[in-house]
Amino acid sequence: PVWKRAARPSLTKCAARSLVFQDACGLASPLVERLRADGSEVVTVAVGKAFSRPGRDHFTINPSASADVVTLIAALGAEGRAPQDIYHLWTITGHTPCSPGIRAAEELQRLGFFSLLYLAQAIGHEDLSEPIRLAVVSDHLQRVAGEPDLVPAKATVLGPCMVIPREFPNISCHCIDVLLPPAGSPQERQLVEGLVAEMAAPSTEDVGAYRAAQRWIHSYEPAPLPRPSAHQPTWRAQGVYLITGGLGGVGLALAEHLAASVKAKLVLVSRSGLPARKDWAAWLGQNAPEHATSRRIRQVMALEALGAEVLVVAADVTDLGQMKSAVKQARSRFGAIHGVLHTAGVLNDGVIQLKDAATAAAVLAPKLQGTLVLEAALGKAPLDFLVLFSSVSAFTGLAGKVDYAAANAFLDAYAQERVTRDGSFTVAVNWSQWQ
């Protein structure tokens, strides 16, 4: 991925009707003022605990309540005021550092990913067919020029930004990352002008960023992998490697390679686990060979035949208590953990209009909450490396994968942030389909 400077689009007339989801940092105020000065009818939406309409042009909604968004869009449609331009500013957090940890990340999902999911569904529910332009404006989302303070949990908004236009042909999306200038400054005025112009320009659905008065566009170029340096981590002979999703197809394929190549000590973490080792022979005698558990028992036995030592631990990667226990068992058995391969994931394709929040949350969980839980469970002990199994969906935005694209976009952002934060060797690999 590369960032290139691009010309700012020319400022043209605003849309007749605009909807602004107000941020808590104040950027919405000059934006609304600018839109109204150009003759746009502006409706604002604030975060609240319940739906209310304190004024004709102002709503308050609960981001967790999809029904609130449906009511909002329905009310505007019934009044002949369906929005043409939508500015979503809810993931702007300003210069105050975001709290680390799972709870803060989940709050950002409520304000970001899920609010966009509900917004698209509400538009679909009302069967709005006129062109709609959606700008998702955030900060601390993109690293354009080495910015140190990324917030990976915001990256999940990239999923809706990429997938909504694939499933709703009348909606174009702009994902725009900004650095907030001082309130009332000329730089703030320039930024607002840029956002308004961005919406009026022909959409290319690119990820963009504004830094001072400069506009940047995100794209991809081929980049051959350099030869490993002398300081780059390598696999240790009989090294200890923890694999989440360890009994899945990808996890077992990796385990087989490590067993054959370095006689690794393997910690295979899986929600399902296996029967107690003393019961394996009885299980295999009493169950069909094609049974999933039978097949996994035989695969673990094959790993050990290759020279590996294997510890299978039943643990949910999103449960901190269970993962702390898994790490404790691994260290008790093998000593230090040298490397971690985070392969756990859930894929549940479905179009946005039929996607319920629980299904989307289940897809996000192993990659978002699971990664943060894994970091907390491992503590400060150094690793040779952490490898996150991401997907090409993080930047291709395929229809039916709004949640999966979001989850993998988080992994990519987390890898960037972790390297900057502590210099550890962390990499997210955007895999295509495994056979």
N, C-alpha and C positions, 0 to 999 in steps of 0.2 A: 504494500500500500504506500502511495506517495501523495503528497500535497503539492499542488501547483497554484501559483498566484493566477487570478483570473480577473478580467475586467468587471467592474461593477455594472449591473444592468441599469439601463436608463429608467428614470423615475417617470411613471405614467400615472394616469388617474386611478384612484383606488376603486375597489369594487363597491357596488351600491350598498351591500349589506355585509357587515363583518361581525364575527363572534370572537371575543378575546377571553381566554381562560387566564385569569390574573395571577401573576406570580406574587410571592411574598416580599420581593426585593424592590418593587417599585418601577420596573421597566414598563409595565402595562400602562401606567399613567401617561407618560409622554407618547406612547404608541397610540393610545385611544385619542389623545388630543390631536395628534397628527392626522389620524384617519378622519375624525370629525371635521377638522379644518378643510379637508379635501372633499367634504360632502358625503362621506360614508355614514350610513346608519349603523351605530355600534351597540352591540349588546355585550355586557361583561358577565363573567361567571367566576364566582369566588368559591374557595374551599370552605365547607361547613360541616356540621354534624347531621343536618337534615335538609330536605328541599324547602326552599322558600323563595318568594319573589318580592323583595322589598320595594321594587320599582319596576316600571314598564321595561326598562332597559338593563335591569340587573337581576341576576339569579344567584342563589347560593345552593350548592349541591354537595352531597356526600360522595366522595370519589369511589367509595366501596359499594355504592348502590347503583347498579346498572339501571334500575327503574328511574332514578333521578335524571339520568342523561336522556332516557327515552321521553320523559315528561318535558324536559327542556326543549328538545328538538321538535316534539309534537306541538308544543305551544307556539313556537316560532313559525312552524309550517302552517298551523291553523290561522295565524294572523297574516299570512302572505309574506313572512319575513325570514324564510329559510335562508341560512347563511350561504354566501358565495365564497368568502374568505374566512378561514378559521385560524387563529393564532393560539397555539397551545404553549403556555409559558410555565406550566406547573412544575417542571423539573429544573427551573432556575433557582439556585440556592445562594448565589452571591459569594462574598468573600469569607463568610463564616465557614470554617471547615465542617464537612458533614461528619456526623458521628460514625465511627467504624462499627462493624458487627452486623449481625443478622437482622436485628430489629430495625435499624436504620435502613438497611437494604430493602426490607419488606415494605417500609413506608414509601420508599421511592418507587416501588412497583405499583403501589396503590395510586400514586400521583402520576406515574408515567405509563408503564405498559398497560395496566388494566383500564385506566381512564381512556386511553386511545382505543383499546379493544371495545369498550362500551360505546364510545363515540361512533365508531364505524358501524357497530350493530344498530345503534339508534338511527343513523342515516339510512341503513338498509331497511329497518323496520318501517320507516316513513316512506320508503320507496322514492327517495329524492333522486331524480335523474339529471337535473341540471348540473353543469360543471361546478365542482367545489375544489378550492385550493386550500390545502392544509399545511401550515408551517409549524413544525415541532421545534421550538426554540429552547435550547438547554445551555448549560455551562459546565465546565469541567468534564466534558464528555470526550473531546478529541485532543490528541497531542499533535499540534501543527508545528510548533517550534520548540519542542523539548519542555513543554509545561510539566511541572512536577506533580501537580495536585489533581490527578485524574480521580473520578469517582466511578468505578466500574459498574456499580449497580444502575447507573443511568443508561448504560449502553443497551439495555433491553428495549428502549424505545426504537432502536434501529429495526427491530423485527416488524412492528406495525408500519413504520415508515416505508419499508421495502415491500411488504406484502399487501397492504391496503390497496395500492394502485393496481396490483395484479388481479385482485378479486372484485374491486369496485372501479370499473373503467371511467366513471365520471369524477373520481377523486384523484388529484395529483398531490404528491407529498414533497415537501422540502424539509430536510432535517438540517438545522442550522445551529452550530455551536458558537457561543459568544463569550467574550470576557466583559463583564459589566464595567463600564466607565463610571466616573463620579456622577451622581445625580445632578441634572441641570447643566452639565458641561457640554461644550461643543461636540465632544466625542460621543456623548449619549445621543445628541441630535443626529450625528452622522450615522450611528448605528440604527436608529429608528428609521431614517431615510432608506438605509440599506435593506432592512427587513421588508418595508413596504414595496420597494422596487423589486426585491426578490420574488415576492408573490405575484407581481404583475408580469414578470418575465416569462417567456415560454418555458415550461417545466421540462427538465432533463432528468428529474428524480435523482440528482446527484446529492451526495452528502456534502454540505458546505460549511464554512466557518468564516467568521469575521474577527479579525485581529486589528484593533485600531481602525483605520480607514481602509484596510486591505481585505479583499475577498479571496478566499481560498477554496479550491475544489479538490475533492478526494477522488483518486482513481487508482488503477492497478497496473503494474508493469512486471514483466518477467524478471526474476532475480535468481540466478544460479546460486546454489548453496556454496559458501566458501569452504575450503578444506578446514577440518578441525584444527584449532590451535593447540599448542602444547598444554595450555591451561584449561582446556575444555574438559568437562567431566566425561569419563568413560565408564563402561560397565566393569564392575569389580568381579574378579573370580570369587565365587561363593558369596557375592554381595547380597544384602538383604533388601528386597524390593516389595513394597506394598502396592497392590493393584485393587482399586475399587471397581466394582462390577466384575470381580475376579472370576466368577463362574459363568459369565456371559461368553458369547462367541469370540469377541475381540480380546477380552481378558485372558481367556484360555489359550488363544493363539500366541499372545505375547508371552504368557507363562511357558509355553512349549519352547519358544525360541530361547528364552533365558535359561531354561533347564538344560537345553542341549548345548548352548554356547558357553555359559559360565558356571554351570552347576549351582544356580542361584538358590538362596533361601527365600521362599516365596510366601507372602502373606496375602491370601486371596479373600477379600472382603466382599460379602454378598448378602443381600437382605434375606435370601432363602436359606443359606448355609447348607450343610449336609448332615445326615445322621452321625451319631458318635462313631468314631473310627472302629471301635470294637464290634459295631453292628453292621459293618459294610458287607461282610461275607453273607450274613443272613439276609440282608436286603437284596443283594444280587441274586440269591437263590430263590427269593420269593416274588420278585418283580420282573416284568418283561425287560429284555435288553434295551428296547427303544424308549423306555421310561426316562424322562429328563434327568431324574436323580440318579438312576442307574448309569446313564451315559456320563454324567459328571463324575461319579465315583471312579469309573474306569479311566477317565481322562486324568484325574488327580493321581491315580495309581501309575499311569503311564509317565507322568511328570517325574515321579519318584524313581521310576525305573531308568530314567535318563540321568539321574544323579542329583535331582533337586530335593531339598527338604521343603515340605509344604505344610503350612498352617492355614486351615480354613476357618474363618471367623464369620459368624452370622451377625451382621450389624447393618442398620439403615444409615447411609452416609449423611442423611439430613438430621440425624439425632445425635446431639453432642455427647450425651451420656454414653450411648452405645459406641460411638467412635473413640471416645477416650478409653473405654474398656478395650476396644480392638487394638489401639496403639499400645496400651499397657501389656496386653497379652503378647503382642509381637516383640516388644522389647524384653519382656521376661523370658521369652523363648530364644530369641536370636541376638539380643543386645541392640545396638544402634540400628535404626532404619536408614539405609543409604539413599534410596530414591523412591519416588512415588509416581505411579501412573494412574491418573484419574480418568477412568474410562466409563464410569457409571453414567447412564443416561436413559431417558424414556422418550420414545417417538410415538406420537398419537396424532396422525394427520387429520385435518378437518378444516373446512372453510370457516372464516371468521364469523359469519352470520349464525352458524350452528355451534360455535365453540362456547362451552360454559366455563366459568371461571375456575371451577375445581379441576377440570381437565387441563387447562392451561397452567394452573399452579403446579400440577403434578409433573408437567414437562419441565417447567422452570426449576423445580426443587433440586434434583440431583446435581445440576450444574451450577446453579447460583447458591442456594443455601448449602448444598453439599460441599462446594469448594470452600466456603467460609467456615463451615464446621470442621472440615479437614485441617485447615490452617490452625484453628483454635485447638483441636485435639493434638496436633503434632507439637504445638508449643514452640519454644525458641531453639530447640535442637536443630543443628544445621543439617541440610540435605545436600547430596551431590546435585540433585536436580528434582524439579517437579514438572511433569509433563501432563498437560491438559488436553484431552481429546475433544477438539472442537470439530466444526463441520464447514463445508463450503456454503451451507445454508446461511452462515453468518454474514455473507456478502452477496449471495445470489438472490435471496428473498423469494423462494419458490412459493407459489400458491399452495395453501393448505398447511404451511409450516410457520405460521406467525409466531407461535410460542417457541418452537425449536430454533428458529432463526434468532429470536431474542436471547434464548439461553446461551447459544454459542457466541453471540456477540459479546455477552458478558464475559465468557472465558477469555476471549481475545483481549478485551480491555483489562481484565484482571492480570493477565500475564504481563502486559506493559506496565501496569501500576506496581506490581510486586518487584519487578526488576529494578525500577527506579527507587522504590522504597528501601530495599535492603540489599540490592545487588546480587540476589540469589539467582541461580540459573533456572529460569522458569520459561517454558515455551508452550504456546498453544498451537497445535497442529490442526489445520483445517482439512480434515480427511474428506474424501469422497466416499462412495458406497463401498463397504467391505463385502467380500464374497465369503 
